[in-house]
């Protein structure tokens, strides 16, 4: 049974997401399905739930080679996003958390674990003991100035936690890069929701701070961590799907894929194009979105991970990780392992698949981890890419044909291929034709997974085999389809229709093959329930954006017993788009004894406010119009519009305002809006 220690708790939660954490506690108590939140929570709450409870959070360290029998200190464990995973890796885990409510959520999630102790309190108040092999700071260092006193709070905090480490112990620190490429593209700073704040070095912001790579390197060095190894989680450390290192971040793959759950999803440019440019300059490590730093007083471990890919967006029974590692002698290996207990059977199946067949790369299975030798040299997709760039499309066709004849063989003719296993994997769409089929075949025979070995081939990643009959054309079509996806110039230099015709694949077959492939990827392998929470990054043309949006400021006056005054005013810049929409957030956490709030939407403008939603700590609150027009309270025929709220809960942390604000400086706009709303009011009264 896990332990929950409250001896160091001072009776006040110093950090919280507000009342939504009570909802999270309810979710944990009732074991809600976190991939089907629509039944339980509002859309605006999805991100907070996923941040605290999603399995994807574990990807930041579930690939890391922790030593067997190690002891781990997790600082700022929150609601236990990665605590359970750490307990699976270590002999003992101590989790320290400032918030009692978060500590209780963590305890409820992991109370059955015998090797976990959760301490609620400030780590700075605990007595240090050099007893830990690893200390975890996962999204914590940026807040050090809030809970550590002195002129150098970040350095002081790091110096303090170093006392808990054994002489050869390691700090594992995850944090945003204030110069991350996504912030240049317009993503708001994570802790304040303000765009470009970190890039501008946090002007007038003293509660939080992130660092560039050089700044973080120097901070750790000054704090006694002379050895450092940087990892680069993508798309960031919160929801990573890949982990890069200095060995490969500039190889052109960083930025290929990524899942985004952020509330704001507009971008000013395509990040992949920018990451490619920075990679060519060999400086992408300076602009990665996030860092994970392994740091210590002792030297580096010779055995370490070079790259990791984490497939936690799949269904749990298929959630596997892939790592490339190097040992003490510099020998590289590739490993596959289960990310969930349900995926253990899938790992066993991958091992069986690899051991069957003449061309499959064989591995060694130990404790649900398959280790393979690392293959050097080019894979066949790289070879095909060279042919494409040289306009040698016949060689591309010959390459694919030779693979089909050599690895898949001749096959057999069959029409009724729609077995129970086939339909489960590829759906029930039928093509009314006979096919040359193969069975016990690798359906994922793409060129990325094939290397030349001597005079033959070596096939890696033998994950997807099907026992029943499957058309040979379908496997080849998947191979060719991947060629076009991986090589953008292939359409112009090879031609999709030309290549398909070389293998006698007509439009009817291609339509069916595409439906089969989509069903396999989206319904059989992936957990589609997660897709509804993803944010697609729409691109905003900066010229249009600047022309169609305008910037202004909005004021919040705070009455703490002395009335409203300029001394108790908070001013924020806001951007209002062409539809009039805006959002602004005020941090109230450092304001005590608030009696009333007055929001002045804008100064010196005649405006009409519509669909205004105001929340404090996620709960709706009522602000009344002070000087709006009679009958239309949100129409302000004054240059000083005001809203007032006198029901402010004690201890309020965050005020959020969202809605539309229509500028009515033009006389025509003013008349149109005024008469429209008067007409609506009359219609409602009459009806």
NUZA-154546 format. One record per residue (C-alpha): residue number from 1; residue in one letter; x, y, z. Coordinates in steps of 0.5 Angstrom, whole numbers, plus 2048, in hexadecimal, padded with zeros to 3 digits. Example, Ala and Ser with C-alpha at 12.3 -4.5 7.8 and 13.67 -1.06 7.14 Angstrom:
BEGIN
   i aa  c1  c2  c3
   1  A 819 7F7 810
   2  S 81B 7FE 80E
This chain:
BEGIN
   i aa  c1  c2  c3
   1  X 800 800 800
   2  X 803 807 7FE
   3  X 804 80C 804
   4  X 801 813 804
   5  X 805 818 809
   6  X 802 81E 80B
   7  X 807 820 810
   8  X 80A 826 80C
   9  X 803 829 809
  10  X 802 830 80C
  11  X 7FA 830 80A
  12  X 7FA 834 804
  13  X 7FB 831 7FD
  14  X 800 836 7FA
  15  X 7FF 834 7F2
  16  X 7F8 831 7EF
  17  X 7F4 831 7E9
  18  X 7EE 833 7ED
  19  X 7E8 830 7EE
  20  X 7E9 82B 7E8
  21  X 7EE 827 7EC
  22  X 7E8 825 7F0
  23  X 7E5 822 7EA
  24  X 7EB 81F 7E8
  25  X 7EB 81C 7EF
  26  X 7E4 819 7EE
  27  X 7E7 816 7E7
  28  X 7EC 812 7EB
  29  X 7E7 810 7F0
  30  X 7E2 80D 7EB
  31  X 7E7 80B 7E6
  32  X 7E4 80F 7E0
  33  X 7E7 80D 7D9
  34  X 7EC 812 7D8
  35  X 7EB 811 7D0
  36  X 7E4 812 7D0
  37  X 7E3 819 7D4
  38  X 7DD 81C 7D1
  39  X 7D8 818 7D5
  40  X 7DC 81B 7DC
  41  X 7DF 822 7DA
  42  X 7DE 828 7D6
  43  X 7E2 829 7D0
  44  X 7E6 82F 7D3
  45  X 7E8 82A 7D8
  46  X 7EB 825 7D4
  47  X 7F2 827 7D4
  48  X 7F3 828 7DB
  49  X 7F0 821 7DC
  50  X 7F5 81E 7D7
  51  X 7FB 822 7DA
  52  X 7FA 81F 7E1
  53  X 7F8 818 7DF
  54  X 7F9 816 7D8
  55  X 7FE 810 7D7
  56  X 802 814 7D1
  57  X 805 818 7D7
  58  X 809 812 7D9
  59  X 80D 812 7D2
  60  X 811 817 7D5
  61  X 815 812 7D9
  62  X 812 80B 7D8
  63  X 818 80A 7D3
  64  X 81D 80C 7D8
  65  X 822 806 7DA
  66  X 821 807 7E1
  67  X 826 803 7E5
  68  X 823 7FC 7E9
  69  X 822 7FD 7F0
  70  X 822 805 7F0
  71  X 81F 80A 7F4
  72  X 81B 810 7F1
  73  X 819 817 7F4
  74  X 814 81A 7F0
  75  X 813 821 7F2
  76  X 80D 825 7F0
  77  X 809 81E 7EE
  78  X 802 822 7ED
  79  X 7FC 81D 7EC
  80  X 801 817 7EA
  81  X 802 818 7E3
  82  X 808 814 7E3
  83  X 809 811 7EA
  84  X 806 80A 7E9
  85  X 80B 809 7E3
  86  X 811 80B 7E7
  87  X 80E 806 7ED
  88  X 80E 801 7E7
  89  X 816 803 7E6
  90  X 818 803 7ED
  91  X 819 800 7F3
  92  X 817 806 7F7
  93  X 813 80D 7F5
  94  X 812 813 7FA
  95  X 80E 818 7F7
  96  X 80E 81F 7F9
  97  X 808 823 7F8
  98  X 806 82A 7FA
  99  X 7FE 829 7F9
 100  X 7FA 825 7FE
 101  X 7F5 824 7F9
 102  X 7FA 822 7F4
 103  X 7FD 81D 7F9
 104  X 7F7 81A 7FA
 105  X 7F5 819 7F3
 106  X 7FC 816 7F2
 107  X 7FB 811 7F8
 108  X 7F4 80F 7F5
 109  X 7F7 80D 7EF
 110  X 7FD 809 7F1
 111  X 7FB 807 7F9
 112  X 7FC 800 7F7
 113  X 803 801 7F6
 114  X 808 7FE 7FB
 115  X 80E 802 7F9
 116  X 80B 809 7F9
 117  X 80B 80F 7FF
 118  X 808 815 7FD
 119  X 80A 81B 801
 120  X 805 822 801
 121  X 809 828 803
 122  X 80F 82C 800
 123  X 816 828 7FF
 124  X 819 82E 801
 125  X 817 82D 808
 126  X 819 825 808
 127  X 820 823 80B
 128  X 824 821 805
 129  X 827 81A 805
 130  X 82C 818 7FF
 131  X 828 811 7FE
 132  X 825 812 7F7
 133  X 827 80F 7F0
 134  X 823 814 7EC
 135  X 81F 81A 7EE
 136  X 819 81C 7E9
 137  X 817 823 7E7
 138  X 812 823 7E2
 139  X 80F 82A 7E1
 140  X 811 82C 7E8
 141  X 818 831 7E7
 142  X 814 836 7E4
 143  X 810 838 7EA
 144  X 816 838 7EF
 145  X 816 83F 7F0
 146  X 80F 83E 7F3
 147  X 811 839 7F8
 148  X 818 83B 7F9
 149  X 81B 841 7FD
 150  X 821 845 7FB
 151  X 824 849 7F5
 152  X 826 843 7F1
 153  X 820 83E 7F2
 154  X 821 83A 7ED
 155  X 828 838 7EE
 156  X 826 838 7F6
 157  X 821 833 7F4
 158  X 826 82E 7F0
 159  X 82B 82F 7F5
 160  X 826 82D 7FA
 161  X 824 827 7F7
 162  X 82B 824 7F5
 163  X 82C 823 7FC
 164  X 827 81D 7FB
 165  X 82B 81A 7F6
 166  X 830 814 7F7
 167  X 837 816 7F4
 168  X 835 813 7EE
 169  X 82E 814 7EE
 170  X 82B 818 7E8
 171  X 826 81E 7E7
 172  X 820 81D 7E2
 173  X 81E 824 7E0
 174  X 818 825 7DB
 175  X 816 82C 7D9
 176  X 814 830 7D4
 177  X 819 834 7CF
 178  X 817 83B 7CF
 179  X 81A 83C 7C8
 180  X 816 836 7C6
 181  X 814 836 7BF
 182  X 80D 835 7C0
 183  X 80D 83C 7C4
 184  X 810 840 7BE
 185  X 80A 83D 7BA
 186  X 805 840 7BF
 187  X 804 83B 7C4
 188  X 802 83E 7CB
 189  X 807 83E 7D1
 190  X 805 837 7D4
 191  X 804 83A 7DB
 192  X 801 841 7DA
 193  X 7FE 840 7D3
 194  X 801 846 7D1
 195  X 804 846 7CA
 196  X 80C 847 7C9
 197  X 80D 849 7D0
 198  X 813 844 7D1
 199  X 816 846 7CB
 200  X 816 84D 7CE
 201  X 819 84B 7D4
 202  X 813 84B 7D8
 203  X 812 853 7D9
 204  X 80E 855 7DF
 205  X 80D 84D 7E1
 206  X 810 84B 7E8
 207  X 80C 845 7E9
 208  X 80F 840 7E4
 209  X 815 83F 7DF
 210  X 818 83A 7DA
 211  X 81E 83A 7D7
 212  X 822 839 7D0
 213  X 827 834 7D0
 214  X 82D 838 7D1
 215  X 82A 83B 7D7
 216  X 828 834 7DA
 217  X 82F 831 7D9
 218  X 832 837 7DD
 219  X 82D 837 7E2
 220  X 82E 82F 7E3
 221  X 835 830 7E3
 222  X 835 836 7E9
 223  X 831 831 7ED
 224  X 836 82C 7ED
 225  X 833 828 7E7
 226  X 83A 828 7E3
 227  X 837 822 7DF
 228  X 831 823 7DA
 229  X 82E 81F 7D4
 230  X 828 822 7D1
 231  X 822 81E 7CE
 232  X 81D 822 7C9
 233  X 816 81F 7CA
 234  X 811 820 7C4
 235  X 80D 824 7C4
 236  X 80E 826 7CB
 237  X 810 823 7D2
 238  X 808 822 7D4
 239  X 806 81E 7CE
 240  X 80C 81B 7CB
 241  X 80B 816 7C5
 242  X 813 816 7C4
 243  X 819 817 7C7
 244  X 81F 81A 7C3
 245  X 827 81B 7C6
 246  X 82C 81F 7C3
 247  X 82E 819 7BF
 248  X 828 81A 7BA
 249  X 824 820 7BC
 250  X 827 823 7B5
 251  X 825 81D 7B1
 252  X 81F 820 7AE
 253  X 81A 81C 7B2
 254  X 818 821 7B7
 255  X 812 824 7B6
 256  X 80F 81E 7B2
 257  X 809 81C 7B6
 258  X 806 81F 7BD
 259  X 800 81F 7C1
 260  X 7FD 826 7C4
 261  X 7F8 827 7C9
 262  X 7F9 82E 7CA
 263  X 7F3 833 7CB
 264  X 7F6 838 7C5
 265  X 7F8 834 7BF
 266  X 7FA 83A 7BA
 267  X 801 83A 7B7
 268  X 804 840 7B3
 269  X 808 83B 7AF
 270  X 809 834 7AD
 271  X 80E 831 7B3
 272  X 810 82B 7AF
 273  X 813 830 7AA
 274  X 816 834 7AF
 275  X 819 82E 7B3
 276  X 81C 82B 7AC
 277  X 820 832 7AB
 278  X 822 832 7B2
 279  X 825 82B 7B1
 280  X 829 82C 7AB
 281  X 82C 832 7AF
 282  X 82E 82D 7B4
 283  X 82A 831 7BA
 284  X 824 82E 7BB
 285  X 826 82C 7C2
 286  X 825 833 7C4
 287  X 81E 834 7C2
 288  X 81B 82D 7C4
 289  X 814 82E 7C7
 290  X 816 82B 7CE
 291  X 81C 828 7D1
 292  X 81E 822 7D6
 293  X 824 822 7D9
 294  X 828 81D 7DC
 295  X 82D 820 7E1
 296  X 832 81E 7E7
 297  X 838 820 7EA
 298  X 83B 819 7E8
 299  X 83D 818 7E1
 300  X 838 815 7DB
 301  X 836 80E 7DB
 302  X 839 80B 7D5
 303  X 832 807 7D4
 304  X 82D 80B 7D1
 305  X 827 80C 7CD
 306  X 828 810 7C6
 307  X 821 810 7C4
 308  X 81A 80E 7C6
 309  X 813 80D 7C3
 310  X 80D 80C 7C7
 311  X 806 80A 7C4
 312  X 801 80B 7CA
 313  X 7FC 80E 7C5
 314  X 7FB 807 7C3
 315  X 7F6 802 7C6
 316  X 7F9 800 7CD
 317  X 7FA 7F9 7CA
 318  X 7FE 7FB 7C5
 319  X 802 801 7C9
 320  X 809 800 7C8
 321  X 810 804 7C8
 322  X 816 803 7C4
 323  X 81D 806 7C6
 324  X 824 806 7C3
 325  X 829 805 7C8
 326  X 831 805 7C9
 327  X 834 801 7CE
 328  X 83B 802 7D2
 329  X 83F 7FF 7CB
 330  X 83B 804 7C7
 331  X 837 7FE 7C4
 332  X 830 800 7C1
 333  X 82A 7FC 7C2
 334  X 823 7FD 7C1
 335  X 81D 7FB 7C6
 336  X 816 7FA 7C6
 337  X 812 7FA 7CD
 338  X 80B 7FA 7CF
 339  X 808 801 7D2
 340  X 802 7FE 7D5
 341  X 801 7F7 7D8
 342  X 7FC 7F6 7D3
 343  X 801 7F6 7CD
 344  X 806 7F1 7D0
 345  X 802 7EC 7CC
 346  X 804 7F0 7C6
 347  X 80B 7F0 7C7
 348  X 80B 7E9 7C8
 349  X 808 7E9 7C1
 350  X 80D 7ED 7BE
 351  X 812 7E9 7C0
 352  X 80F 7E3 7BD
 353  X 80E 7E6 7B7
 354  X 815 7E8 7B6
 355  X 818 7E1 7B8
 356  X 813 7DF 7B2
 357  X 815 7E0 7AB
 358  X 81C 7E0 7A7
 359  X 81D 7E7 7A6
 360  X 81A 7EA 7AD
 361  X 81F 7ED 7B2
 362  X 81F 7E8 7B8
 363  X 820 7EB 7BF
 364  X 821 7E9 7C6
 365  X 81B 7E9 7CB
 366  X 81C 7EA 7D3
 367  X 817 7ED 7D8
 368  X 812 7EF 7D2
 369  X 818 7F3 7CF
 370  X 81A 7F1 7C8
 371  X 821 7F3 7C6
 372  X 824 7F3 7BF
 373  X 82A 7F5 7BC
 374  X 82B 7FC 7B9
 375  X 82B 7FC 7B1
 376  X 830 801 7AE
 377  X 82F 803 7A7
 378  X 829 806 7A3
 379  X 822 803 7A3
 380  X 81F 802 79C
 381  X 81B 808 79D
 382  X 821 80C 79D
 383  X 823 808 797
 384  X 81C 80A 794
 385  X 81D 811 795
 386  X 824 811 791
 387  X 820 80E 78B
 388  X 81B 813 78C
 389  X 81F 819 78C
 390  X 823 816 786
 391  X 81C 815 782
 392  X 81D 80E 782
 393  X 816 80C 783
 394  X 817 805 780
 395  X 81C 803 785
 396  X 817 805 78A
 397  X 812 800 787
 398  X 818 7FB 786
 399  X 81A 7FB 78E
 400  X 812 7FA 790
 401  X 811 7F5 78B
 402  X 818 7F1 78E
 403  X 816 7F2 795
 404  X 80F 7EF 793
 405  X 811 7E9 790
 406  X 817 7E8 794
 407  X 814 7E9 79B
 408  X 80C 7E7 79A
 409  X 80D 7E2 795
 410  X 808 7E0 78F
 411  X 802 7DF 793
 412  X 7FB 7DC 792
 413  X 7F5 7DE 78F
 414  X 7EF 7DF 793
 415  X 7E9 7E3 793
 416  X 7E5 7E2 799
 417  X 7EA 7E5 79E
 418  X 7E6 7E9 7A3
 419  X 7E7 7E4 7A9
 420  X 7E5 7E6 7B0
 421  X 7ED 7E9 7B1
 422  X 7ED 7EC 7AB
 423  X 7E7 7F0 7AC
 424  X 7E9 7F2 7B3
 425  X 7F0 7F5 7B1
 426  X 7ED 7F8 7AA
 427  X 7E6 7F9 7AA
 428  X 7E0 7F6 7A7
 429  X 7E1 7FA 7A0
 430  X 7E1 7F5 79A
 431  X 7E4 7F5 794
 432  X 7E1 7F0 78F
 433  X 7E7 7ED 78C
 434  X 7EC 7E7 78C
 435  X 7F3 7E9 78F
 436  X 7F9 7E5 78F
 437  X 7FA 7E5 797
 438  X 7FF 7E3 79C
 439  X 7FE 7E1 7A3
 440  X 802 7E1 7A9
 441  X 805 7E8 7A6
 442  X 808 7EE 7A9
 443  X 803 7F3 7A7
 444  X 807 7F9 7A9
 445  X 80D 7F7 7A4
 446  X 80F 7FF 7A2
 447  X 815 801 7A0
 448  X 817 804 7A6
 449  X 817 7FD 7A9
 450  X 81C 7FA 7A4
 451  X 823 7FA 7A4
 452  X 828 7F7 79F
 453  X 82C 7F1 7A2
 454  X 831 7EE 79E
 455  X 82E 7EB 798
 456  X 827 7EB 79B
 457  X 822 7EF 7A0
 458  X 822 7F0 7A7
 459  X 81B 7F2 7A9
 460  X 81A 7F6 7B0
 461  X 814 7F8 7B4
 462  X 810 7F1 7B3
 463  X 80A 7F4 7B7
 464  X 804 7F3 7B2
 465  X 803 7EC 7B0
 466  X 7FC 7E9 7AE
 467  X 7FB 7E1 7AD
 468  X 7F5 7E1 7A9
 469  X 7F6 7E3 7A1
 470  X 7F7 7EA 79F
 471  X 7F8 7ED 798
 472  X 7FF 7ED 796
 473  X 7FD 7F4 792
 474  X 7FB 7F7 799
 475  X 802 7F6 79C
 476  X 805 7F9 796
 477  X 800 7FF 796
 478  X 802 800 79D
 479  X 809 800 79B
 480  X 808 805 795
 481  X 803 809 799
 482  X 809 80A 79E
 483  X 80E 80C 799
 484  X 809 812 797
 485  X 808 814 79E
 486  X 810 814 7A0
 487  X 812 817 799
 488  X 80E 81D 797
 489  X 811 81E 791
 490  X 80F 817 78F
 491  X 809 819 78C
 492  X 80C 81E 787
 493  X 812 819 785
 494  X 80F 812 785
 495  X 807 813 785
 496  X 802 810 789
 497  X 7FE 80D 783
 498  X 804 80B 780
 499  X 807 807 785
 500  X 800 804 787
 501  X 7FF 802 780
 502  X 806 7FE 780
 503  X 803 7F9 785
 504  X 7FC 7F9 782
 505  X 7F8 7FD 788
 506  X 7F2 800 785
 507  X 7EE 806 788
 508  X 7E9 801 78B
 509  X 7EE 7FD 78F
 510  X 7F2 803 791
 511  X 7EC 806 794
 512  X 7EB 7FF 798
 513  X 7F2 7FF 79A
 514  X 7F2 806 79D
 515  X 7EB 804 7A1
 516  X 7EF 7FE 7A3
 517  X 7F5 802 7A5
 518  X 7F1 807 7A9
 519  X 7ED 802 7AD
 520  X 7F3 7FF 7AF
 521  X 7F7 805 7B1
 522  X 7F1 809 7B4
 523  X 7EC 803 7B7
 524  X 7F0 7FD 7B8
 525  X 7F7 800 7BA
 526  X 7F6 807 7BD
 527  X 7F1 809 7C3
 528  X 7ED 80E 7BF
 529  X 7E9 811 7C5
 530  X 7F0 815 7C6
 531  X 7EF 818 7C0
 532  X 7E9 81D 7C2
 533  X 7EE 820 7C7
 534  X 7F3 822 7C2
 535  X 7F4 829 7BF
 536  X 7F6 82A 7B8
 537  X 7FB 830 7B7
 538  X 7F8 834 7B2
 539  X 7FC 839 7AE
 540  X 7FB 840 7AF
 541  X 7FE 845 7AA
 542  X 801 84A 7AE
 543  X 800 850 7A9
 544  X 7F8 84E 7A9
 545  X 7F9 84D 7B0
 546  X 7FC 854 7B2
 547  X 7F7 857 7AD
 548  X 7F0 854 7B0
 549  X 7F2 854 7B7
 550  X 7F3 85A 7BB
 551  X 7F7 85A 7C2
 552  X 7F4 85E 7C8
 553  X 7F5 85E 7D0
 554  X 7EF 85C 7D5
 555  X 7EF 85E 7DC
 556  X 7ED 85A 7E3
 557  X 7EC 85E 7E9
 558  X 7ED 85B 7F0
 559  X 7E9 85D 7F6
 560  X 7ED 85A 7FC
 561  X 7E9 85F 801
 562  X 7EC 866 7FF
 563  X 7E7 866 7F8
 564  X 7E9 866 7F1
 565  X 7F0 86A 7F0
 566  X 7F5 86A 7EA
 567  X 7FA 867 7F0
 568  X 7F6 861 7F0
 569  X 7F5 860 7E8
 570  X 7F7 85B 7E4
 571  X 7F8 85C 7DC
 572  X 7F9 857 7D7
 573  X 7FA 857 7CF
 574  X 7F5 854 7CB
 575  X 7F4 852 7C4
 576  X 7ED 852 7C1
 577  X 7EC 84F 7BA
 578  X 7E8 850 7B4
 579  X 7E2 84D 7B7
 580  X 7E3 851 7BE
 581  X 7E5 84B 7C2
 582  X 7EA 84C 7C7
 583  X 7EC 848 7CE
 584  X 7F0 84B 7D4
 585  X 7F2 848 7DA
 586  X 7F4 84C 7E1
 587  X 7F8 848 7E6
 588  X 7F5 84A 7ED
 589  X 7F9 845 7F1
 590  X 7FD 84B 7F4
 591  X 7F7 84F 7F6
 592  X 7F4 84E 7FD
 593  X 7EE 850 800
 594  X 7EA 852 7F9
 595  X 7E4 855 7FB
 596  X 7E2 857 7F4
 597  X 7E4 857 7ED
 598  X 7E3 85C 7E7
 599  X 7E4 85A 7E0
 600  X 7E5 860 7DB
 601  X 7E5 85D 7D4
 602  X 7E9 862 7D0
 603  X 7EA 86A 7D1
 604  X 7E8 86F 7CC
 605  X 7E4 86B 7C8
 606  X 7DC 86A 7C7
 607  X 7DB 862 7C7
 608  X 7D6 85D 7C7
 609  X 7D8 857 7CB
 610  X 7D5 850 7C9
 611  X 7D5 849 7CC
 612  X 7D9 84B 7D1
 613  X 7DB 845 7D6
 614  X 7DF 847 7DC
 615  X 7E2 841 7E1
 616  X 7E6 841 7E7
 617  X 7EA 83B 7E8
 618  X 7E6 838 7E3
 619  X 7DF 839 7E6
 620  X 7DA 83E 7E3
 621  X 7D9 845 7E6
 622  X 7D4 84A 7E5
 623  X 7D7 851 7E3
 624  X 7D1 857 7E2
 625  X 7D2 85C 7DD
 626  X 7D3 863 7E1
 627  X 7D2 868 7DC
 628  X 7CF 864 7D6
 629  X 7C9 867 7D2
 630  X 7C2 866 7D5
 631  X 7BF 860 7D2
 632  X 7C5 85E 7CF
 633  X 7CA 85D 7D5
 634  X 7D0 85B 7D1
 635  X 7D0 861 7CC
 636  X 7D4 866 7CF
 637  X 7D3 86D 7CC
 638  X 7D9 870 7D0
 639  X 7E0 870 7CF
 640  X 7E1 86C 7D6
 641  X 7DD 866 7D6
 642  X 7DD 862 7DD
 643  X 7DA 85C 7E0
 644  X 7DA 85A 7E7
 645  X 7DA 854 7EB
 646  X 7D9 854 7F3
 647  X 7D9 84C 7F4
 648  X 7E0 84A 7F4
 649  X 7E2 844 7F8
 650  X 7E8 844 7FD
 651  X 7EF 841 7FA
 652  X 7ED 842 7F3
 653  X 7F3 841 7EE
 654  X 7F1 842 7E7
 655  X 7EC 847 7E3
 656  X 7EA 845 7DC
 657  X 7E6 849 7D7
 658  X 7E4 847 7D0
 659  X 7DF 84A 7CB
 660  X 7DE 84F 7C6
 661  X 7DF 856 7C6
 662  X 7DD 85A 7C0
 663  X 7E0 861 7BF
 664  X 7DB 866 7BD
 665  X 7DF 86C 7BB
 666  X 7DC 86C 7B4
 667  X 7D5 870 7B5
 668  X 7D2 86B 7B0
 669  X 7D4 865 7B4
 670  X 7D1 868 7BA
 671  X 7CA 869 7B7
 672  X 7CA 862 7B4
 673  X 7CC 85F 7BB
 674  X 7C7 863 7BF
 675  X 7C1 863 7BB
 676  X 7C2 85B 7BA
 677  X 7C2 85A 7C1
 678  X 7BC 85F 7C3
 679  X 7B8 85B 7BD
 680  X 7BA 854 7C1
 681  X 7B8 857 7C8
 682  X 7B1 859 7C5
 683  X 7B0 852 7C1
 684  X 7B2 84F 7C8
 685  X 7AD 853 7CC
 686  X 7A7 853 7C7
 687  X 7A8 84B 7C6
